[in-house]
């Protein structure tokens, strides 16, 4: 299955992302070049929304990177730009239509009161992709 990103706003903040299935062949349904994207998770809000603010049991930001393209994506780097706090980068495994789950420590002072961030997959631009316009997503964790 591949995904299309549609950003909407919730209380003036772009947090909701709708996922739509695509048709196709290999790599979870897609054909053609690799296409790395950050994937949101469903929040526990009522009503639920798709969010990039997912925190694990250790208090770290969880980021899921998916290759929704048909070709394998080489190893790359995922960067989270925290505001405030600055950038934190992690290596991303080669992906053949699967996902890589990464965790990022929140920088000291990021929750002042809230912690905004931008996730950028393939931040070093080493993967030849079908679309370079869907590599980033904004999120905010309420402090």
MIVOGU-636332 format. One record per atom (N, C-alpha, C): residue in one letter; residue number from 0; atom name; x, y, z. Coordinates in Angstrom, 1 decimal, decimal comma, padded with zeros to 4 digits. Layout:
residues N
code  pos  site  east  north  up
A  NUM  CA  X  Y  Z
...
This chain:
residues 143
code  pos  site  east  north  up
X  0  N  000,8  -001,2  000,0
X  0  CA  000,0  000,0  000,0
X  0  C  000,9  001,2  000,0
X  1  N  000,5  002,2  -000,8
X  1  CA  001,3  003,5  -000,7
X  1  C  000,3  004,6  -000,1
X  2  N  000,9  005,7  000,1
X  2  CA  000,1  006,8  000,8
X  2  C  000,2  008,1  000,1
X  3  N  -000,8  008,9  000,1
X  3  CA  -000,8  010,2  -000,3
X  3  C  -001,1  011,1  000,9
X  4  N  -000,4  012,2  001,0
X  4  CA  -000,5  013,1  002,2
X  4  C  -001,4  014,2  001,9
X  5  N  -002,3  014,5  002,7
X  5  CA  -003,2  015,6  002,6
X  5  C  -003,2  016,3  004,0
X  6  N  -002,7  017,5  004,1
X  6  CA  -002,5  018,1  005,4
X  6  C  -003,8  019,0  005,6
X  7  N  -004,3  018,9  006,8
X  7  CA  -005,4  019,8  007,2
X  7  C  -005,0  020,4  008,5
X  8  N  -005,9  021,3  009,1
X  8  CA  -005,5  021,9  010,3
X  8  C  -006,4  021,6  011,4
X  9  N  -005,9  021,6  012,6
X  9  CA  -006,7  021,3  013,8
X  9  C  -006,3  022,4  014,8
X  10  N  -007,2  023,2  015,2
X  10  CA  -007,0  024,3  016,1
X  10  C  -005,9  025,2  015,6
X  11  N  -005,8  025,4  014,3
X  11  CA  -004,9  026,3  013,7
X  11  C  -003,5  025,7  013,4
X  12  N  -003,3  024,4  013,8
X  12  CA  -002,0  023,7  013,6
X  12  C  -002,2  022,6  012,6
X  13  N  -001,3  022,5  011,6
X  13  CA  -001,3  021,5  010,6
X  13  C  -000,9  020,2  011,3
X  14  N  -001,9  019,3  011,7
X  14  CA  -001,5  018,1  012,3
X  14  C  -002,2  016,8  011,7
X  15  N  -003,3  017,0  011,0
X  15  CA  -004,0  015,9  010,5
X  15  C  -003,5  015,5  009,1
X  16  N  -003,3  014,2  008,9
X  16  CA  -002,9  013,7  007,6
X  16  C  -003,8  012,6  007,3
X  17  N  -004,4  012,6  006,1
X  17  CA  -005,3  011,5  005,7
X  17  C  -004,5  010,6  004,8
X  18  N  -004,6  009,3  004,9
X  18  CA  -003,9  008,4  004,1
X  18  C  -004,9  007,7  003,2
X  19  N  -004,5  007,6  001,9
X  19  CA  -005,3  007,0  000,9
X  19  C  -004,5  005,9  000,2
X  20  N  -005,1  004,8  000,0
X  20  CA  -004,4  003,6  -000,7
X  20  C  -004,2  004,0  -002,1
X  21  N  -003,1  003,5  -002,7
X  21  CA  -002,8  003,6  -004,1
X  21  C  -002,8  002,2  -004,7
X  22  N  -003,0  002,1  -006,0
X  22  CA  -003,0  000,8  -006,6
X  22  C  -001,6  000,6  -007,3
X  23  N  -001,2  -000,6  -007,5
X  23  CA  000,1  -000,9  -008,2
X  23  C  000,6  -002,2  -007,8
X  24  N  001,9  -002,5  -008,1
X  24  CA  002,5  -003,8  -007,9
X  24  C  003,3  -003,9  -006,7
X  25  N  004,6  -004,1  -006,8
X  25  CA  005,5  -004,5  -005,7
X  25  C  005,7  -003,3  -004,7
X  26  N  006,5  -003,6  -003,7
X  26  CA  006,9  -002,6  -002,7
X  26  C  005,7  -002,0  -002,0
X  27  N  004,7  -002,9  -001,6
X  27  CA  003,5  -002,4  -000,9
X  27  C  002,5  -001,8  -001,9
X  28  N  002,6  -002,1  -003,1
X  28  CA  001,6  -001,6  -004,1
X  28  C  002,1  -000,6  -005,1
X  29  N  003,3  -000,1  -005,0
X  29  CA  003,8  000,9  -005,9
X  29  C  004,8  000,3  -006,9
X  30  N  004,9  001,0  -008,0
X  30  CA  005,9  000,7  -009,0
X  30  C  006,7  001,9  -009,3
X  31  N  007,9  001,7  -009,9
X  31  CA  008,7  002,9  -010,2
X  31  C  009,8  003,2  -009,2
X  32  N  010,4  004,4  -009,2
X  32  CA  011,5  004,7  -008,3
X  32  C  011,0  004,7  -006,9
X  33  N  012,0  004,7  -006,0
X  33  CA  011,8  004,8  -004,6
X  33  C  011,1  006,1  -004,3
X  34  N  010,4  006,1  -003,1
X  34  CA  009,7  007,4  -002,7
X  34  C  009,6  007,3  -001,2
X  35  N  010,5  007,9  -000,4
X  35  CA  010,5  007,9  001,0
X  35  C  009,6  009,0  001,6
X  36  N  008,8  008,6  002,6
X  36  CA  007,9  009,6  003,2
X  36  C  007,8  009,3  004,7
X  37  N  007,6  010,4  005,5
X  37  CA  007,3  010,1  006,9
X  37  C  005,9  009,7  007,1
X  38  N  005,6  008,8  008,0
X  38  CA  004,2  008,3  008,2
X  38  C  003,7  008,7  009,5
X  39  N  002,5  009,3  009,6
X  39  CA  001,9  009,7  010,9
X  39  C  001,3  008,5  011,5
X  40  N  000,9  008,6  012,8
X  40  CA  000,1  007,6  013,5
X  40  C  -001,2  008,2  013,9
X  41  N  -002,1  007,3  014,3
X  41  CA  -003,4  007,8  014,8
X  41  C  -003,3  008,2  016,2
X  42  N  -003,8  009,4  016,6
X  42  CA  -003,7  009,8  018,0
X  42  C  -004,8  009,2  018,8
X  43  N  -004,6  009,5  020,1
X  43  CA  -005,7  009,0  021,1
X  43  C  -006,7  010,1  021,3
X  44  N  -006,6  011,2  020,5
X  44  CA  -007,6  012,3  020,7
X  44  C  -009,0  011,8  020,3
X  45  N  -010,0  012,5  020,8
X  45  CA  -011,4  012,1  020,5
X  45  C  -012,0  013,4  019,8
X  46  N  -012,2  013,4  018,5
X  46  CA  -012,0  012,3  017,6
X  46  C  -010,5  012,1  017,2
X  47  N  -010,1  010,9  016,8
X  47  CA  -008,7  010,7  016,5
X  47  C  -008,3  011,5  015,3
X  48  N  -007,0  011,9  015,2
X  48  CA  -006,4  012,5  014,1
X  48  C  -005,1  011,8  013,8
X  49  N  -004,6  012,0  012,6
X  49  CA  -003,3  011,5  012,3
X  49  C  -002,3  012,5  012,7
X  50  N  -001,2  012,1  013,4
X  50  CA  -000,3  013,0  014,0
X  50  C  001,2  012,5  013,9
X  51  N  002,1  013,4  013,9
X  51  CA  003,5  013,0  013,9
X  51  C  004,1  013,0  015,3
X  52  N  003,3  013,5  016,3
X  52  CA  003,7  013,5  017,7
X  52  C  003,4  012,2  018,3
X  53  N  004,3  011,2  018,2
X  53  CA  004,1  009,9  018,9
X  53  C  005,3  009,7  019,8
X  54  N  005,0  009,5  021,1
X  54  CA  006,1  009,4  022,1
X  54  C  006,1  008,0  022,6
X  55  N  007,3  007,4  022,7
X  55  CA  007,5  006,0  023,2
X  55  C  007,5  006,0  024,7
X  56  N  007,6  004,8  025,3
X  56  CA  007,6  004,7  026,8
X  56  C  008,8  005,3  027,4
X  57  N  009,8  005,6  026,7
X  57  CA  011,0  006,3  027,2
X  57  C  011,0  007,8  027,0
X  58  N  009,9  008,3  026,5
X  58  CA  009,8  009,7  026,3
X  58  C  010,5  010,3  025,0
X  59  N  010,7  009,4  024,0
X  59  CA  011,4  009,8  022,8
X  59  C  010,3  009,9  021,7
X  60  N  010,6  010,8  020,7
X  60  CA  009,8  011,0  019,5
X  60  C  010,0  009,8  018,6
X  61  N  008,9  009,1  018,2
X  61  CA  008,9  008,0  017,3
X  61  C  008,6  008,5  015,9
X  62  N  009,5  008,1  014,9
X  62  CA  009,3  008,5  013,5
X  62  C  009,4  007,3  012,7
X  63  N  008,4  007,1  011,8
X  63  CA  008,3  006,0  010,9
X  63  C  008,6  006,5  009,5
X  64  N  009,5  005,9  008,8
X  64  CA  009,9  006,2  007,4
X  64  C  009,4  005,1  006,5
X  65  N  008,7  005,4  005,5
X  65  CA  008,2  004,3  004,6
X  65  C  008,7  004,6  003,2
X  66  N  009,0  003,5  002,5
X  66  CA  009,3  003,6  001,0
X  66  C  008,0  003,2  000,3
X  67  N  007,3  004,2  -000,3
X  67  CA  006,1  003,9  -001,0
X  67  C  006,3  003,7  -002,5
X  68  N  007,6  003,7  -002,9
X  68  CA  007,9  003,5  -004,3
X  68  C  008,2  002,1  -004,5
X  69  N  008,4  001,7  -005,8
X  69  CA  008,7  000,4  -006,2
X  69  C  010,1  -000,1  -006,0
X  70  N  011,1  000,8  -006,3
X  70  CA  012,5  000,4  -006,2
X  70  C  013,0  000,5  -004,8
X  71  N  014,1  -000,2  -004,5
X  71  CA  014,7  -000,1  -003,1
X  71  C  015,3  001,2  -003,0
X  72  N  015,1  001,8  -001,8
X  72  CA  015,7  003,0  -001,4
X  72  C  017,0  002,7  -000,6
X  73  N  018,1  003,3  -001,1
X  73  CA  019,4  003,1  -000,4
X  73  C  019,4  003,6  001,0
X  74  N  020,3  003,3  001,8
X  74  CA  020,5  003,8  003,2
X  74  C  020,5  005,4  003,1
X  75  N  019,9  006,0  004,0
X  75  CA  019,8  007,5  004,0
X  75  C  019,8  008,0  005,4
X  76  N  019,5  009,3  005,5
X  76  CA  019,4  010,0  006,8
X  76  C  018,1  010,6  007,0
X  77  N  017,6  010,5  008,2
X  77  CA  016,3  011,2  008,6
X  77  C  016,7  012,2  009,6
X  78  N  016,3  013,5  009,4
X  78  CA  016,6  014,6  010,4
X  78  C  015,3  015,1  010,9
X  79  N  015,3  015,4  012,2
X  79  CA  014,2  016,1  012,9
X  79  C  014,8  017,4  013,4
X  80  N  014,2  018,5  012,9
X  80  CA  014,5  019,9  013,3
X  80  C  013,6  020,3  014,4
X  81  N  014,1  020,3  015,6
X  81  CA  013,2  020,7  016,7
X  81  C  013,3  022,2  016,9
X  82  N  012,1  022,7  017,3
X  82  CA  012,0  024,2  017,5
X  82  C  011,3  024,4  018,8
X  83  N  012,0  024,9  019,9
X  83  CA  013,5  025,1  019,9
X  83  C  014,2  023,8  020,1
X  84  N  015,5  023,8  019,8
X  84  CA  016,4  022,7  020,1
X  84  C  017,3  022,3  018,9
X  85  N  017,0  022,6  017,7
X  85  CA  017,9  022,3  016,6
X  85  C  017,7  021,0  016,0
X  86  N  018,6  020,6  015,0
X  86  CA  018,5  019,3  014,3
X  86  C  019,1  018,1  015,0
X  87  N  018,5  017,0  014,8
X  87  CA  019,0  015,7  015,3
X  87  C  018,8  014,7  014,1
X  88  N  019,9  014,0  013,7
X  88  CA  019,8  013,1  012,5
X  88  C  020,1  011,7  013,0
X  89  N  019,5  010,8  012,2
X  89  CA  019,7  009,3  012,5
X  89  C  019,8  008,6  011,1
X  90  N  020,6  007,6  011,0
X  90  CA  020,7  006,8  009,8
X  90  C  019,3  006,0  009,6
X  91  N  018,9  005,9  008,3
X  91  CA  017,7  005,2  008,0
X  91  C  018,2  004,0  007,1
X  92  N  017,7  002,8  007,5
X  92  CA  018,1  001,6  006,8
X  92  C  017,6  001,6  005,3
X  93  N  018,3  000,8  004,4
X  93  CA  017,7  000,7  003,1
X  93  C  016,3  000,1  003,2
X  94  N  015,4  000,5  002,3
X  94  CA  014,0  000,1  002,4
X  94  C  013,5  -000,4  001,0
X  95  N  012,9  -001,6  001,0
X  95  CA  012,3  -002,1  -000,2
X  95  C  010,8  -002,2  000,0
X  96  N  010,2  -001,1  000,1
X  96  CA  008,7  -001,0  000,3
X  96  C  008,3  -001,2  001,8
X  97  N  009,2  -001,3  002,7
X  97  CA  008,9  -001,5  004,1
X  97  C  009,0  -000,2  004,8
X  98  N  009,2  -000,3  006,2
X  98  CA  009,3  000,9  007,0
X  98  C  010,5  000,7  007,9
X  99  N  011,0  001,9  008,4
X  99  CA  012,1  001,9  009,4
X  99  C  011,6  002,8  010,5
X  100  N  011,5  002,3  011,7
X  100  CA  011,1  003,0  012,9
X  100  C  012,3  003,6  013,6
X  101  N  012,3  004,9  013,8
X  101  CA  013,4  005,6  014,5
X  101  C  012,9  006,3  015,7
X  102  N  013,8  006,5  016,7
X  102  CA  013,4  007,3  017,9
X  102  C  014,4  008,4  018,0
X  103  N  013,9  009,5  018,5
X  103  CA  014,7  010,7  018,6
X  103  C  014,5  011,3  020,0
X  104  N  015,6  011,6  020,8
X  104  CA  015,5  012,3  022,1
X  104  C  015,1  013,7  021,8
X  105  N  014,1  014,2  022,7
X  105  CA  013,8  015,6  022,6
X  105  C  014,9  016,4  023,2
X  106  N  015,4  017,5  022,5
X  106  CA  016,4  018,3  023,1
X  106  C  015,9  019,0  024,4
X  107  N  016,8  019,3  025,3
X  107  CA  016,5  020,1  026,5
X  107  C  015,9  021,4  026,1
X  108  N  014,8  021,8  026,8
X  108  CA  014,1  023,0  026,5
X  108  C  013,2  023,0  025,4
X  109  N  013,0  021,9  024,7
X  109  CA  012,1  021,9  023,5
X  109  C  010,6  022,2  024,0
X  110  N  010,2  021,6  025,1
X  110  CA  008,9  021,8  025,6
X  110  C  008,8  023,1  026,4
X  111  N  008,8  024,2  025,7
X  111  CA  008,7  025,5  026,3
X  111  C  007,7  026,4  025,6
X  112  N  006,5  026,2  025,8
X  112  CA  005,6  025,2  026,4
X  112  C  005,4  024,0  025,4
X  113  N  005,4  024,3  024,1
X  113  CA  005,2  023,2  023,2
X  113  C  006,5  022,9  022,4
X  114  N  006,6  021,7  021,8
X  114  CA  007,8  021,4  021,0
X  114  C  007,4  021,2  019,6
X  115  N  007,7  022,1  018,7
X  115  CA  007,4  021,9  017,3
X  115  C  008,6  021,2  016,6
X  116  N  008,4  020,6  015,5
X  116  CA  009,5  019,9  014,8
X  116  C  009,1  019,7  013,3
X  117  N  010,1  019,5  012,5
X  117  CA  009,9  019,1  011,1
X  117  C  010,7  017,9  010,9
X  118  N  010,1  016,8  010,4
X  118  CA  010,7  015,6  010,0
X  118  C  011,1  015,7  008,5
X  119  N  012,4  015,4  008,2
X  119  CA  012,8  015,3  006,8
X  119  C  013,5  014,0  006,6
X  120  N  012,8  013,1  005,7
X  120  CA  013,4  011,9  005,3
X  120  C  014,4  012,1  004,2
X  121  N  015,4  011,3  004,0
X  121  CA  016,4  011,5  003,0
X  121  C  016,9  012,9  003,0
X  122  N  017,3  013,4  004,2
X  122  CA  017,7  014,8  004,4
X  122  C  019,0  015,1  003,7
X  123  N  019,8  014,1  003,4
X  123  CA  021,0  014,3  002,6
X  123  C  020,8  014,2  001,1
X  124  N  019,6  013,9  000,7
X  124  CA  019,2  013,9  -000,7
X  124  C  020,1  012,9  -001,5
X  125  N  020,2  011,7  -000,9
X  125  CA  021,1  010,6  -001,5
X  125  C  020,2  009,6  -002,3
X  126  N  018,9  009,6  -002,1
X  126  CA  018,0  008,6  -002,7
X  126  C  017,4  009,3  -003,9
X  127  N  017,5  008,6  -005,1
X  127  CA  016,7  009,1  -006,3
X  127  C  015,3  008,7  -006,1
X  128  N  014,4  009,7  -006,0
X  128  CA  013,0  009,4  -005,7
X  128  C  012,1  009,9  -006,8
X  129  N  010,9  009,3  -006,8
X  129  CA  009,9  009,7  -007,8
X  129  C  009,3  011,1  -007,4
X  130  N  009,4  011,4  -006,1
X  130  CA  008,9  012,7  -005,6
X  130  C  009,8  013,2  -004,5
X  131  N  010,4  014,3  -004,6
X  131  CA  011,2  014,9  -003,5
X  131  C  010,3  015,9  -002,7
X  132  N  009,1  016,1  -003,1
X  132  CA  008,2  017,1  -002,5
X  132  C  007,5  016,6  -001,3
X  133  N  007,5  015,3  -001,0
X  133  CA  006,8  014,7  000,1
X  133  C  007,7  014,2  001,2
X  134  N  009,0  014,7  001,3
X  134  CA  010,0  014,2  002,2
X  134  C  009,9  014,8  003,6
X  135  N  009,1  015,9  003,7
X  135  CA  009,0  016,6  005,0
X  135  C  007,6  016,6  005,6
X  136  N  007,5  016,7  006,9
X  136  CA  006,2  016,8  007,6
X  136  C  006,5  017,6  008,9
X  137  N  005,5  018,4  009,2
X  137  CA  005,6  019,2  010,4
X  137  C  004,8  018,6  011,5
X  138  N  005,2  018,7  012,7
X  138  CA  004,5  018,2  013,9
X  138  C  004,7  019,1  015,1
X  139  N  003,9  018,9  016,1
X  139  CA  004,0  019,6  017,3
X  139  C  003,5  018,7  018,5
X  140  N  004,3  018,6  019,5
X  140  CA  003,9  017,9  020,7
X  140  C  003,5  019,0  021,8
X  141  N  002,3  018,9  022,3
X  141  CA  001,9  019,9  023,3
X  141  C  002,5  019,6  024,7
X  142  N  003,1  020,6  025,3
X  142  CA  003,8  020,4  026,5
X  142  C  003,0  020,6  027,7
